Amino acid sequence: MRPKLKTLSDELTRQIVDEAMRLMAETGMEIRGPNMKARLLEHGLKTDKSGKRVLFPRDVVERAIETAPSSFTLHDRDGKPYTEIGGNNVHYVPGSSGLKILDHRSGETRLANSTDFIEYARICDGLEHIAYLATAFSTNKDIEPQVSDAWRLYMTLTTSKKPVVSGAFGEHGVTRMADMMQLFRKDRADLVAKPMSIFTITATGNFRFGEDSCQNLLDCADAGIPVEIVPVTLMGLIAPVTLVGALVFHCVDVLTGITMAQVVRPGTPVLFGGAPATFHMKAASSPMAAIEAQHLNVAYVEIAKSLGLPTQAYMALSDGKFLDAQAGGETFSSALLAAIAGVNSVSGPGMLDFVLTFSLPKLVFDNEVCGQSLHFVREIRVLDDLPATGLVRDLMEHDHLITSPHTLQHWPQELYLTDPVIDRENRESWQKAGSKDLLTRATEEVERRLAAYRPIETDPSADRTMREMVLAGLDSQTKLPELPPPQEGAVKMAPVGRRGRAGRRRR
C-alpha cells in the first residue's frame, strides 16, 4: 500500500456534492460565452427566468461525470505513450501564469523575455522529478501579447518532446495552438487519440464563466484536448471563509466546467482542478500557500476521487519573493501533501510571489523537493526484511549492516540521494567546498543543467509552419524574437520576418 490522506468523511463528501448540484440546478451559472451558451441550450438545458443563467439539472451533471474519463494517457511529441493521468499517479509540473522572472544572474525581478523561456524549457526538459513542462510564464517583453500563448507553445515544442500544460490567453487562441500540435500528428483524429497537452480553463468565480474561458473550453473539447478546470477560489472574498462552504463553491465551478465539456464532446478528458487561495484580511493579498488553501486543495481532490475523476492542484509553490526558508517550507509542505493526497497533476514548482514570478534556482530546488515527496509515497512492501532473523545475525556478527548483502541490494532504491542543491555534507566538507548557501548551490545547478542540454530535432517544415502561424497574428511587430543557441558554437538561427522570411537551420 501507499501512504494516503483522508480529510472528509464519506457523509460530508456526499453532502458537499449534493449541495453543489442543488446550486447548479437552482441558481445555475452565468455563461457569458455566446457559442457555449448556444451549445448548452441546443443540448436541452434551460435558463432561469432572467435568461442570463443556465441551469444544470442533477441528472445532466451526473451523466457528465459518468462520461468523463477516470484516467487518460498523455503522449509525447512523437506520439509515444508518456504517462497515465488518473488514480493516485502523481506528476509535478511547473506552475503557470507567471508574469516576471527572478533573474538568477542579476538578482533582478523583471518582465520575462523569450531567452528566459528557452532557458527554462531547456532546464525543465532534463529535470528528473518534474514530469512534463508547462508554458510557465509570459514573454510579453519581446512578443505581442495576442500571440504570446502560441509563441510559448512553439518554444516548448521545439525544445522538449515531453507533454506540456498550456492554455490560450484570448478567446480565439486555442485553434491556432491546436493546429501547431497537429503538425506532430497524422491528422486531428490522431491528435485526439494521442494528446500531448493539457489546457487550463479558468473558472471566473462569482457563479459565472467568462467569454474567453467558455470559448477556450468549447474549442478544446471540439479538438479533443484534455482540460483542467481551475477555479481561483478565494476564501473570504468571493467564496466562503469556511472550508465546507468554500468546497461547495469550488465544486460548483468545476462540475459546471466538466458538464460543459461533456455536453460539447462526451469523453473529453477533464481534470478536477483548482488554484485556491485565502484572502489575507490585513495585507489584502491572496496567499496560495496558506494552510487553509492547502486544506481546500486536498479536500477537493478527495471529492474528485470519490467521483472517479482525475485531479489537478496548484501546490508545491511559495508566496515568498526569494528562494529562502519561507519558500522551502511552503513548497515542501504542500508538495508532500499533494503526493500523499495523490494529486495527478501538481502545478507549482518554480513559482514565487502568488504565482506571479518564476525562478530557475527555485525550479531546480523544487525538483529535489518533488523527488523526495515521490519517494515518500512509494508502495510499502516487504523486502527480505520479514522475518528479520538474517539481519539480526549480520548486525550481531559485524556490529553494522553497511556491507550486509541486504543493504548492498536495496540501498540504491531505498535511500534517496539528493543533488548537490540540497546540503547533506558534514560541516568540514561543506567548508572545503566553499561554504555555499542554498541560492548559490541552486544557481550553479541551473548553469550546469543549461550547459548539459542537448537540442532535439524538429522537422524544418513543421518549424517554419509554426513560426508562420505566430507571425500571422502579429500586429505591428515585424519579426519574431531571436532565440539563443543551446550551446557554444551552435548554429544561430536568423530571425524570421513577416515579409521575406528567412529559413532557419535546425541542428
C-alpha positions, 0 to 999 in steps of 0.5 A: 500500500501507499501512504494516503490522506483522508480529510472528509468523511464519506457523509460530508463528501456526499453532502458537499456534492449534493449541495453543489448540484442543488446550486447548479440546478437552482441558481445555475451559472452565468455563461457569458460565452455566446457559442457555449451558451448556444451549445448548452441550450441546443443540448436541452438545458434551460435558463432561469427566468432572467435568461442570463443563467443556465441551469444544470439539472442533477441528472445532466451533471451526473451523466457528465461525470459518468462520461468523463474519463477516470484516467487518460494517457498523455503522449509525447511529441512523437506520439509515444505513450508518456504517462497515465493521468488518473488514480493516485499517479502523481506528476509535478509540473511547473506552475503557470501564469507567471508574469516576471522572472527572478533573474538568477544572474542579476538578482533582478525581478523583471518582465520575462523575455523569450531567452528566459523561456528557452532557458527554462524549457531547456532546464525543465526538459532534463529535470528528473522529478518534474514530469512534463513542462508547462508554458510557465510564464509570459514573454510579453517583453519581446512578443505581442501579447495576442500571440504570446500563448502560441509563441510559448507553445512553439518554444516548448515544442521545439525544445522538449518532446515531453507533454506540456500544460498550456492554455490560450490567453484570448478567446480565439487562441486555442485553434491556432495552438491546436493546429501547431500540435497537429503538425506532430500528428497524422491528422486531428483524429490522431491528435485526439487519440494521442494528446500531448497537452493539457489546457487550463480553463479558468473558472471566473468565480462569482457563479459565472464563466467568462467569454474567453474561458467558455470559448477556450473550453468549447474549442478544446473539447471540439479538438479533443484536448484534455482540460483542467478546470481551475477555479481561483477560489478565494476564501473570504472574498468571493467564496466562503471563509469556511472550508465546507462552504468554500468546497461547495463553491469550488465544486460548483465551478468545476462540475459546471466546467466538466458538464460543459465539456461533456455536453460539447464532446462526451469523453473529453478528458477533464481534470478536477482542478483548482488554484485556491487561495485565502484572502489575507484580511490585513495585507489584502493579498491572496496567499496560495500557500496558506494552510487553509488553501492547502486544506481546500486543495486536498479536500477537493481532490478527495471529492474528485476521487470519490467521483472517479475523476482525475485531479489537478492542484496548484501546490508545491509553490511559495508566496515568498519573493526569494528562494529562502526558508519561507519558500522551502517550507511552503513548497515542501509542505504542500508538495508532500501533501499533494503526493500523499493526497495523490494529486495527478497533476501538481502545478507549482514548482518554480513559482514565487510571489502568488504565482506571479514570478518564476525562478530557475534556482527555485525550479531546480530546488523544487525538483529535489523537493518533488523527488523526495515527496515521490519517494515518500509515497512509494508502495510499502512492501516487504523486502527480505526484511520479514522475518528479520532473523538474517539481519539480526545475525549480520548486525550481531556478527559485524556490529553494522549492516553497511556491507550486509548483502541486504543493504548492498541490494536495496540501498540504491532504491531505498535511500534517496540521494539528493543533488548537490542543491540540497546540503547533506555534507558534514560541516568540514566538507561543506567548508572545503567546498566553499561554504555555499548557501542554498541560492548559490548551490541552486544557481550553479545547478541551473548553469550546469543543467543549461550547459548539459542540454542537448537540442532535439530535432524538429522537422524544418517544415513543421518549424517554419509552419509554426513560426508562420502561424505566430507571425500571422497574428502579429500586429505591428511587430515585424519579426519574431524574437531571436532565440539563443543557441543551446550551446557554444558554437551552435548554429544561430538561427536568423530571425524570421520576418513577416515579409521575406522570411528567412529559413532557419537551420535546425541542428 
